Amino acid sequence: MKEKACGTFSVDGKVAVVTGGTRGIGLAIATALCEAGAAVTLNYRANREAAEQVKKKLTGRFDHQVVQSDVSTHEGARKLVRATVEKWGRVDILVNNSGVFDFCFIEEMDEEFFDRMYRDNLKSIFFTTREVIPEMKKRNFGRIINASSISSHLADCGLSAYGCSKAGVDMFTLISSAELAPYGITVNAYSPGIVETDMTRPMIRERGKEQVKQIPLGRFGTPEDVAALVCFLCSDQAGYITGEIIGVDGGMFKVQNPYRAWQR
Ligand SMILES: NC(=O)c1ccc[n+]([C@@H]2O[C@H](COP(=O)([O-])OP(=O)(O)OC[C@H]3O[C@@H](n4cnc5c(N)ncnc54)[C@H](OP(=O)(O)O)[C@@H]3O)[C@@H](O)[C@H]2O)c1
């Protein structure tokens, strides 16, 4: 058993799909799963340059493939799962990581903006989950991990569409965990606070100094902070954990004014 980001936890020999796996949090998750011995399909939608860089980085080191598909469509989700089953004959782990983020006040928001958040953040999870269920049921084993957000339960102005889509992810996680439990499939979610990626870099540049004051641990998260949790949730050892939405937020959700402790 290889031991790296997963410590003593085992995903050796498992086959994983990571949506949005060529950048940010998804890339850290895919890399950690590879390092821990899984074969991994890394998915992306449009950024070919990032995908090519990842291919170069992983080729010759890990058993992987990079697959372009838009998982906010039924066809895209099917293409992704089929490509994985064709290559390795199965899917054991699905990490529904892909997502989009944007601010817009309700008064200025058009229908397309709202629909885009729902399609990319929530409907995509429905499509990919539905595709992997028959594969996981065959082996009476599965790990599905969804990307939630601190914004699913902490109201933030301008994030009504994003926050509601992620609240939907939480409920989808709970209901699918119960529906799939009889087949040995667990379903959990990670709920990041602010992790430094392409998604958050503009916001951090603009008001990072203020935002970091709201994080008890005094720093923004790294993609690797999230990957460590996801690797554990994917492992054999996490088999009795399901229906959980777990914060990776430096304590941000739980407290107010943590900066006072830093100013003493
Ligand atoms: N970063 C944070 O602070 C934070 C906080 C809370 C929650 N989250 C959640 O964590 C997840 C990852 O965030 P991140 O910061 O790593 O984002 P990111 O750096 O913007 O990367 C997003 C990835 O998702 C892919 N993607 C988006 N829509 C897709 C679709 N329909 N089909 C296929 N791929 C798609 C992108 O593909 P391309 O490369 O082709 O564009 C990209 O690889 C998201 O669900 C996000 O909402 C992040």
Ligand as a Chemical Component Dictionary entry (heavy atoms), coordinates in Angstrom:
data_LIG
# 
_chem_comp.id                   LIG 
_chem_comp.type                 NON-POLYMER 
_chem_comp.pdbx_formal_charge   0 
_chem_comp.three_letter_code    LIG 
# 
loop_
_chem_comp_atom.comp_id 
_chem_comp_atom.atom_id 
_chem_comp_atom.alt_atom_id 
_chem_comp_atom.type_symbol 
_chem_comp_atom.charge 
_chem_comp_atom.model_Cartn_x 
_chem_comp_atom.model_Cartn_y 
_chem_comp_atom.model_Cartn_z 
_chem_comp_atom.pdbx_ordinal 
LIG N1  N1  N 0  -12.094 27.632 -3.816  1  
LIG C1  C1  C 0  -12.912 27.824 -2.770  2  
LIG O1  O1  O 0  -12.648 28.640 -1.867  3  
LIG C2  C2  C 0  -14.188 27.035 -2.657  4  
LIG C3  C3  C 0  -15.011 27.287 -1.555  5  
LIG C4  C4  C 0  -16.192 26.569 -1.418  6  
LIG C5  C5  C 0  -16.541 25.615 -2.357  7  
LIG N2  N2  N 1  -15.724 25.384 -3.423  8  
LIG C6  C6  C 0  -16.139 24.382 -4.413  9  
LIG O2  O2  O 0  -15.073 23.484 -4.672  10 
LIG C7  C7  C 0  -15.120 23.075 -6.045  11 
LIG C8  C8  C 0  -13.771 23.334 -6.707  12 
LIG O3  O3  O 0  -13.469 24.712 -6.626  13 
LIG P1  P1  P 0  -12.102 25.347 -7.190  14 
LIG O4  O4  O 0  -11.868 26.553 -6.384  15 
LIG O5  O5  O -1 -11.052 24.322 -7.284  16 
LIG O6  O6  O 0  -12.578 25.797 -8.663  17 
LIG P2  P2  P 0  -11.731 26.182 -9.984  18 
LIG O7  O7  O 0  -10.293 26.376 -9.662  19 
LIG O8  O8  O 0  -12.485 27.281 -10.636 20 
LIG O9  O9  O 0  -11.866 24.865 -10.885 21 
LIG C9  C9  C 0  -13.133 24.448 -11.288 22 
LIG C10 C10 C 0  -13.003 23.203 -12.128 23 
LIG O10 O10 O 0  -14.338 22.738 -12.452 24 
LIG C11 C11 C 0  -14.409 22.509 -13.842 25 
LIG N3  N3  N 0  -15.801 22.642 -14.282 26 
LIG C12 C12 C 0  -16.695 23.632 -14.010 27 
LIG N4  N4  N 0  -17.900 23.355 -14.556 28 
LIG C13 C13 C 0  -17.747 22.169 -15.202 29 
LIG C14 C14 C 0  -18.626 21.346 -15.951 30 
LIG N5  N5  N 0  -19.907 21.691 -16.167 31 
LIG N6  N6  N 0  -18.151 20.187 -16.474 32 
LIG C15 C15 C 0  -16.863 19.815 -16.257 33 
LIG N7  N7  N 0  -15.992 20.548 -15.534 34 
LIG C16 C16 C 0  -16.430 21.711 -15.032 35 
LIG C17 C17 C 0  -13.446 23.500 -14.476 36 
LIG O11 O11 O 0  -13.096 23.060 -15.794 37 
LIG P3  P3  P 0  -12.177 23.987 -16.785 38 
LIG O12 O12 O 0  -10.788 23.898 -16.221 39 
LIG O13 O13 O 0  -12.308 23.336 -18.111 40 
LIG O14 O14 O 0  -12.765 25.358 -16.709 41 
LIG C18 C18 C 0  -12.297 23.431 -13.463 42 
LIG O15 O15 O 0  -11.477 22.315 -13.731 43 
LIG C19 C19 C 0  -16.281 23.846 -6.681  44 
LIG O16 O16 O 0  -17.440 23.042 -6.702  45 
LIG C20 C20 C 0  -16.481 25.020 -5.745  46 
LIG O17 O17 O 0  -17.797 25.533 -5.778  47 
LIG C21 C21 C 0  -14.564 26.077 -3.603  48 
# 
loop_
_chem_comp_bond.comp_id 
_chem_comp_bond.atom_id_1 
_chem_comp_bond.atom_id_2 
_chem_comp_bond.value_order 
_chem_comp_bond.pdbx_ordinal 
LIG N1  C1  SING 1  
LIG C1  O1  DOUB 2  
LIG C1  C2  SING 3  
LIG C2  C3  SING 4  
LIG C2  C21 DOUB 5  
LIG C3  C4  DOUB 6  
LIG C4  C5  SING 7  
LIG C5  N2  DOUB 8  
LIG N2  C6  SING 9  
LIG N2  C21 SING 10 
LIG C6  O2  SING 11 
LIG C6  C20 SING 12 
LIG O2  C7  SING 13 
LIG C7  C8  SING 14 
LIG C7  C19 SING 15 
LIG C8  O3  SING 16 
LIG O3  P1  SING 17 
LIG P1  O4  DOUB 18 
LIG P1  O5  SING 19 
LIG P1  O6  SING 20 
LIG O6  P2  SING 21 
LIG P2  O7  DOUB 22 
LIG P2  O8  SING 23 
LIG P2  O9  SING 24 
LIG O9  C9  SING 25 
LIG C9  C10 SING 26 
LIG C10 O10 SING 27 
LIG C10 C18 SING 28 
LIG O10 C11 SING 29 
LIG C11 N3  SING 30 
LIG C11 C17 SING 31 
LIG N3  C12 SING 32 
LIG N3  C16 SING 33 
LIG C12 N4  DOUB 34 
LIG N4  C13 SING 35 
LIG C13 C14 SING 36 
LIG C13 C16 DOUB 37 
LIG C14 N5  SING 38 
LIG C14 N6  DOUB 39 
LIG N6  C15 SING 40 
LIG C15 N7  DOUB 41 
LIG N7  C16 SING 42 
LIG C17 O11 SING 43 
LIG C17 C18 SING 44 
LIG O11 P3  SING 45 
LIG P3  O12 DOUB 46 
LIG P3  O13 SING 47 
LIG P3  O14 SING 48 
LIG C18 O15 SING 49 
LIG C19 O16 SING 50 
LIG C19 C20 SING 51 
LIG C20 O17 SING 52 
# 
